[in-house]
């Protein structure tokens, strides 16, 4: 009975989501054709992987956001228990719709641009930049353009996850309407600067580490025919794990500033830094490192396998 009541109450949302998923699935299937442009195939493959990973680890992201916006410096496990005790399993799913629709666009835009920029930067700069520098620059530029589309979704997701008692969003469309009506389109970009710095830096470090590890092992086993292919899965998982763990650990303090600015628009960043001090580096650190390392490991694993279906390779030199 509860399930039927839930379906009836959310029937419009379910119909919209079902229609969107049906259209998205159809386009993904059509994109698998070898006649489709390689950049488009890369974008679709990466979009699928990105959506799958964000969905799988959304609960960990919720714990990370709550830990960073909480007044006390609770441990990750304590915050997890607090959410479950007060809100049940539904508490971990807050902001899911914003995450889902944003991830579809984010995965496609980022990886399509990343592939294009990496090729073009290599042509433009030649040997004046190392492989790692080209990857970092391409990743940073691609992420910068991607965030123009993705940031409003992440802003609303973060507020739904943590302080919706203040913003009172009923759903995703209502959140967009409310922000634009009460302010302007620019209201959807509040706190964008620290977010851009945080995520451009995090993703750039992540992809630089991932691509550098993959290239190292490709060169190491280049003399032994077929040796890299035999160990590709293990190497890919190692590269993904290291990339996620290191990049998230190094940027945790930036993430702390970003999330608090998103959920408290009037927050003075310098005042927060003086108040939090060392907590900037420790609040939600374990949740963030777990979230990003596992997400990165599984993500690049999925990209590897989905990439084979679409006949693409994002780490191709």
C-alpha positions as CSV (number, residue, x, y, z in Angstrom):
1,X,0.0,0.0,0.0
2,X,2.8,2.4,0.9
3,X,4.5,1.7,-2.5
4,X,1.2,2.4,-4.4
5,X,0.7,5.7,-2.5
6,X,4.3,6.7,-3.2
7,X,3.8,6.0,-7.0
8,X,0.5,7.9,-7.1
9,X,2.0,10.9,-5.2
10,X,5.0,11.0,-7.5
11,X,3.3,9.9,-10.7
12,X,4.2,13.0,-12.7
13,X,7.8,12.8,-11.7
14,X,7.9,9.1,-12.5
15,X,6.4,9.7,-16.0
16,X,8.9,12.5,-16.8
17,X,11.8,10.4,-15.5
18,X,10.6,7.4,-17.4
19,X,10.3,9.3,-20.7
20,X,13.7,10.9,-20.2
21,X,15.4,7.6,-19.5
22,X,13.6,6.0,-22.5
23,X,14.9,8.7,-24.9
24,X,18.3,8.7,-23.3
25,X,18.6,4.9,-23.7
26,X,17.5,5.1,-27.3
27,X,20.1,7.8,-28.2
28,X,22.8,5.8,-26.4
29,X,21.9,2.7,-28.4
30,X,22.0,4.6,-31.7
31,X,25.4,6.2,-30.8
32,X,27.0,2.7,-30.7
33,X,27.1,2.7,-34.5
34,X,30.7,2.9,-35.9
35,X,29.3,5.5,-38.4
36,X,28.8,8.0,-35.5
37,X,31.6,10.5,-34.9
38,X,34.3,9.3,-32.4
39,X,33.9,12.4,-30.2
40,X,30.2,11.8,-29.9
41,X,30.8,8.1,-29.1
42,X,33.3,9.1,-26.4
43,X,30.7,11.5,-24.9
44,X,27.9,9.0,-24.8
45,X,30.1,6.2,-23.4
46,X,31.4,8.6,-20.7
47,X,27.9,9.9,-20.0
48,X,26.6,6.4,-19.3
49,X,29.6,5.7,-17.0
50,X,29.2,9.0,-15.2
51,X,25.5,8.5,-14.5
52,X,26.1,5.0,-13.3
53,X,28.8,6.0,-10.9
54,X,27.1,9.1,-9.5
55,X,23.9,7.0,-8.9
56,X,25.9,4.2,-7.2
57,X,27.8,6.6,-4.9
58,X,25.2,9.3,-4.3
59,X,24.7,8.1,-0.7
60,X,28.4,8.8,0.0
61,X,28.2,12.2,-1.5
62,X,25.3,13.0,0.7
63,X,27.3,12.0,3.8
64,X,30.2,14.1,2.6
65,X,28.0,17.2,2.1
66,X,26.2,16.8,5.4
67,X,29.6,16.4,7.3
68,X,30.9,19.6,5.8
69,X,27.8,21.7,6.5
70,X,27.3,20.3,10.0
71,X,28.2,22.6,12.9
72,X,30.1,19.9,14.8
73,X,33.0,17.9,13.4
74,X,31.3,14.5,13.3
75,X,33.1,11.5,12.0
76,X,31.9,10.0,8.7
77,X,30.4,7.0,10.4
78,X,28.6,9.1,13.0
79,X,27.1,11.3,10.3
80,X,26.0,8.2,8.3
81,X,24.3,6.9,11.5
82,X,22.7,10.2,12.2
83,X,21.1,10.5,8.7
84,X,19.8,7.0,8.9
85,X,18.4,7.4,12.4
86,X,16.6,10.8,11.6
87,X,15.5,10.2,8.0
88,X,15.9,6.6,7.1
89,X,17.2,5.4,3.7
90,X,15.3,8.2,2.0
91,X,17.7,10.7,3.6
92,X,20.6,9.4,1.5
93,X,18.6,10.0,-1.7
94,X,18.1,13.7,-1.3
95,X,19.1,15.7,-4.4
96,X,19.1,12.5,-6.6
97,X,17.1,14.1,-9.5
98,X,19.5,17.1,-9.7
99,X,22.4,14.7,-9.6
100,X,20.9,12.4,-12.3
101,X,20.0,15.0,-14.9
102,X,23.2,17.0,-14.3
103,X,25.4,13.9,-14.7
104,X,23.9,13.0,-18.0
105,X,25.0,16.3,-19.4
106,X,28.2,16.6,-17.4
107,X,29.6,13.2,-18.6
108,X,28.9,13.9,-22.3
109,X,30.1,17.5,-22.4
110,X,33.3,17.0,-20.3
111,X,34.7,13.9,-22.1
112,X,33.8,15.2,-25.6
113,X,35.6,18.4,-25.0
114,X,38.5,16.7,-23.1
115,X,39.2,14.5,-26.1
116,X,39.1,17.5,-28.5
117,X,41.2,19.7,-26.3
118,X,43.8,17.0,-25.7
119,X,44.3,16.5,-29.4
120,X,44.3,20.2,-30.3
121,X,46.7,21.1,-27.4
122,X,49.2,18.5,-28.5
123,X,49.1,19.9,-32.0
124,X,49.3,23.5,-30.8
125,X,52.1,23.1,-28.2
126,X,54.0,20.2,-29.7
127,X,57.0,19.2,-27.6
128,X,57.0,22.4,-25.6
129,X,54.6,20.8,-23.0
130,X,55.0,17.4,-21.4
131,X,52.3,14.7,-21.7
132,X,51.2,15.4,-18.1
133,X,50.9,19.2,-18.8
134,X,48.8,18.7,-21.9
135,X,46.4,16.4,-20.0
136,X,46.2,18.8,-17.1
137,X,45.5,21.8,-19.4
138,X,42.9,19.9,-21.5
139,X,41.2,18.6,-18.4
140,X,41.0,22.0,-16.7
141,X,39.7,23.7,-19.9
142,X,37.1,21.0,-20.5
143,X,35.9,21.1,-16.9
144,X,35.6,24.9,-17.0
145,X,33.2,24.7,-20.0
146,X,31.3,21.8,-18.5
147,X,30.6,23.6,-15.2
148,X,28.7,26.4,-17.1
149,X,26.0,23.7,-17.6
150,X,26.5,21.5,-14.6
151,X,27.0,24.0,-11.8
152,X,23.3,25.0,-11.3
153,X,22.4,21.3,-10.9
154,X,25.1,20.7,-8.4
155,X,24.1,23.9,-6.5
156,X,20.5,22.6,-6.1
157,X,21.6,19.1,-5.4
158,X,23.9,20.3,-2.5
159,X,21.1,22.4,-1.0
160,X,18.6,19.5,-1.3
161,X,21.1,17.2,0.4
162,X,21.8,19.5,3.4
163,X,19.7,22.7,4.1
164,X,16.5,22.4,2.2
165,X,14.6,23.4,5.3
166,X,15.9,26.8,4.5
167,X,15.5,26.9,0.7
168,X,12.2,24.9,0.7
169,X,12.6,23.4,-2.8
170,X,9.7,21.0,-3.6
171,X,11.5,19.4,-6.6
172,X,14.1,20.2,-9.3
173,X,11.9,22.3,-11.6
174,X,10.6,24.3,-8.6
175,X,14.1,25.0,-7.5
176,X,15.1,26.4,-10.9
177,X,11.9,28.5,-11.0
178,X,12.3,29.8,-7.5
179,X,15.9,30.9,-7.9
180,X,15.3,32.6,-11.3
181,X,12.0,34.3,-10.1
182,X,13.3,35.5,-6.8
183,X,16.7,36.6,-8.2
184,X,17.8,36.0,-11.8
185,X,19.6,33.4,-13.9
186,X,22.7,34.4,-12.1
187,X,21.2,33.2,-8.8
188,X,22.0,29.7,-10.1
189,X,25.7,30.5,-10.1
190,X,26.1,31.7,-6.5
191,X,29.3,30.4,-5.1
192,X,30.5,29.4,-8.5
193,X,34.1,30.7,-8.2
194,X,35.2,28.4,-5.4
195,X,33.4,25.6,-7.0
196,X,35.1,26.1,-10.3
197,X,38.5,26.3,-8.6
198,X,37.8,23.2,-6.6
199,X,36.5,21.0,-9.3
200,X,38.8,22.1,-12.1
201,X,41.7,21.5,-9.8
202,X,40.4,18.1,-8.6
203,X,39.4,16.7,-12.0
204,X,42.7,18.0,-13.6
205,X,44.8,16.3,-10.9
206,X,42.7,13.1,-11.2
207,X,43.0,12.8,-14.9
208,X,46.7,13.8,-14.9
209,X,47.4,11.0,-12.4
210,X,45.2,8.5,-14.2
211,X,46.6,9.1,-17.7
212,X,50.2,9.3,-16.4
213,X,49.9,5.9,-14.6
214,X,48.3,4.3,-17.7
215,X,51.0,5.7,-20.0
216,X,53.7,4.5,-17.6
217,X,52.5,0.9,-17.7
218,X,51.9,1.0,-21.5
219,X,55.5,2.0,-22.0
220,X,56.7,-0.5,-19.4
221,X,55.0,-3.4,-21.2
222,X,55.4,-2.1,-24.8
223,X,58.3,-4.5,-25.5
224,X,56.2,-7.5,-24.5
225,X,53.5,-8.0,-27.0
226,X,50.1,-8.5,-25.4
227,X,51.4,-8.1,-21.9
228,X,49.7,-4.8,-21.2
229,X,46.4,-6.1,-22.5
230,X,46.6,-9.1,-20.0
231,X,47.0,-6.7,-17.1
232,X,45.0,-3.8,-18.4
233,X,42.1,-4.3,-16.0
234,X,44.3,-4.3,-12.8
235,X,46.3,-1.3,-14.1
236,X,43.2,0.6,-14.9
237,X,41.7,0.0,-11.5
238,X,45.0,1.0,-9.8
239,X,45.2,4.2,-11.8
240,X,41.6,5.1,-11.1
241,X,41.9,4.5,-7.4
242,X,45.1,6.5,-7.0
243,X,43.7,9.3,-9.2
244,X,40.6,9.6,-7.0
245,X,42.2,9.2,-3.6
246,X,45.0,11.7,-4.2
247,X,43.0,14.4,-6.0
248,X,40.2,14.3,-3.5
249,X,42.5,14.4,-0.5
250,X,44.5,17.4,-1.9
251,X,41.3,19.4,-2.6
252,X,39.3,18.6,0.5
253,X,39.7,22.1,2.0
254,X,38.5,23.7,-1.2
255,X,35.5,21.4,-1.2
256,X,34.7,22.5,2.4
257,X,34.7,26.1,1.3
258,X,32.6,25.4,-1.8
259,X,29.9,23.4,-0.1
260,X,29.4,25.9,2.7
261,X,29.3,28.7,0.2
262,X,26.6,26.9,-1.8
263,X,24.4,26.2,1.2
264,X,25.0,29.6,2.9
265,X,25.1,32.2,0.1
266,X,25.9,35.1,2.5
267,X,28.8,33.3,4.0
268,X,32.1,35.2,4.3
269,X,34.8,32.8,3.2
270,X,37.6,34.4,5.1
271,X,35.5,34.4,8.3
272,X,34.8,30.7,7.8
273,X,38.5,29.9,7.3
274,X,39.3,31.7,10.5
275,X,36.6,29.9,12.4
276,X,37.2,26.4,11.0
277,X,41.0,26.5,10.8
278,X,42.4,22.9,10.8
279,X,38.8,21.5,10.4
280,X,39.0,22.7,6.8
281,X,41.4,19.8,6.1
282,X,39.6,17.2,8.2
283,X,35.9,17.7,8.0
284,X,34.4,15.1,5.7
285,X,37.8,14.0,4.6
286,X,37.3,10.3,5.0
287,X,33.9,10.5,3.2
288,X,35.3,12.5,0.4
289,X,38.4,10.3,-0.1
290,X,36.2,7.1,0.0
291,X,33.6,8.6,-2.3
292,X,36.1,9.8,-4.9
293,X,38.6,6.9,-4.8
294,X,35.9,4.3,-5.1
295,X,34.0,6.4,-7.6
296,X,37.1,6.9,-9.7
297,X,38.1,3.2,-9.5
298,X,34.7,2.0,-10.7
299,X,34.2,4.9,-13.1
300,X,37.4,4.2,-15.1
301,X,36.6,0.5,-14.9
302,X,33.2,1.2,-16.5
303,X,34.7,3.7,-19.0
304,X,37.2,1.0,-20.1
305,X,34.4,-1.6,-20.7
306,X,31.8,0.8,-22.1
307,X,34.5,2.3,-24.3
308,X,35.0,-1.1,-25.9
309,X,31.3,-1.3,-26.8
310,X,31.6,2.2,-28.4
311,X,35.1,1.4,-29.8
312,X,36.7,4.4,-28.0
313,X,39.6,4.9,-25.5
314,X,39.8,8.2,-23.5
315,X,43.4,7.5,-22.5
316,X,44.6,6.9,-26.0
317,X,47.7,8.9,-26.8
